[in-house]
Amino acid sequence: MIDIHSHILHAVDDGSKNIEQSLAMLKEEEKQGVTDIVLTPHYRADYLPKSEVVRAKFSELKELAKENGINIGLYLGQEIFVFEDLVKALKDGKVLSVNDGKYVLVEFSSKHVMDIPETVYMLVNNGYIPIVAHIGRYFYADADTAKEVKELGGLIQINASSICGPFKFRRKALSLIKAGLVDFVSSDVHFDRKNYMFKAYRKVEKKFGKETADKLFTENAKAIING
């Protein structure tokens, strides 16, 4: 499996407080069956790390993971809360796309209605392909929203925890998968959150078949990290 949404990088957001926690989280990802991970620290009002700091910590973690015998491919990106000058910030390198490519993991408010399709349209028109992070969290985003995102050229990610969690989140996640609207299932793991990748894979495999499970947990993500 390939995890394209995680908060494993240390001391840059609310995911991992230190390098020891990060290494423990990487070891747990290995246990879950994950072979490659995109580290996507937050970029939002309460966490605005400088890109050079993020890159330095990424290099540090990669080296220590190797020294500790952790055989996971590591890639860098960010989970970016949408803001007015997002395109300029991407072009200037202030915020990071996935593996420095054209794919951008974007986050929206779970409390206030935001125009998700408008943001997707704007990013696509500027040469980027947005991945809408954990769409199941947005009360105002339904299947029609997801369809519009896809029609505009965007992609959809849902959390493994939604597939394994409370009924209202599970129902929405599974209905989006059934409708063919989901591109990725990822952990969105933080140090204080359980990793559900293996359990979610098995649930999707049982309900929709191995081909669908492999596509959502591995194949589509492989295409992303390979550009």
HELIX and SHEET records of a PDB file:
HELIX    1   1 ILE A   19  GLN A   32  1                                  14    
HELIX    2   2 SER A   51  GLU A   67  1                                  17    
HELIX    3   3 LEU A   86  ASP A   92  1                                   7    
HELIX    4   4 VAL A   98  ASP A  100  5                                   3    
HELIX    5   5 ILE A  116  ASN A  125  1                                  10    
HELIX    6   6 ILE A  135  ARG A  137  5                                   3    
HELIX    7   7 ALA A  143  LEU A  152  1                                  10    
HELIX    8   8 ALA A  160  CYS A  164  1                                   5    
HELIX    9   9 PHE A  167  LYS A  178  1                                  12    
HELIX   10  10 MET A  197  PHE A  208  1                                  12    
HELIX   11  11 LYS A  210  ASP A  214  1                                   5    
HELIX   12  12 LYS A  215  GLU A  219  3                                   5    
HELIX   13  13 ASN A  220  ILE A  225  1                                   6    
SHEET    1   A 3 ILE A   2  ASP A   3  0                                        
SHEET    2   A 3 ASP A  36  LEU A  39  1                                        
SHEET    3   A 3 GLY A  73  LEU A  76  1                                        
SHEET    1   B 6 HIS A  42  TYR A  43  0                                        
SHEET    2   B 6 GLU A  79  PHE A  81  1                                        
SHEET    3   B 6 TYR A 103  GLU A 107  1                                        
SHEET    4   B 6 ILE A 129  VAL A 132  1                                        
SHEET    5   B 6 LEU A 155  ASN A 159  1                                        
SHEET    6   B 6 PHE A 184  SER A 186  1                                        
END                                                                             
